[in-house]
Amino acid sequence: MFRSDLTIINKTGLHARPAAELALMCRQFNCELRVINGNAVINPKNIISILAGRVKQGDSVVLEAEGSDEEEAGNAIAGFIKNLKD
């Protein structure tokens, strides 16, 4: 299992545009993906789930990936979140 602790630095968090980009990226992977924000467990392959998770600047989230391409997916998604700027 891939697991990474991340802090959201983007000043607007995961609003509609980055949420759509994240969901599109995540759908390319076969593994099971989760982003945990407090008590919310977010399916990052689903834009509605991402928006409902209300991820904002300063939030500490946990990214989990489990499956055949977990390392590739985890690294790609973590990089996307770390480099997100508006």
Secondary structure, DSSP 8 states (H G I E B T S, - for coil): -EEEEEE--STT-S-HHHHHHHHHHHTT--SEEEEEETTEEE-TT-HHHHHHTT--TT-EEEEEEESTTHHHHHHHHHHHHHT---
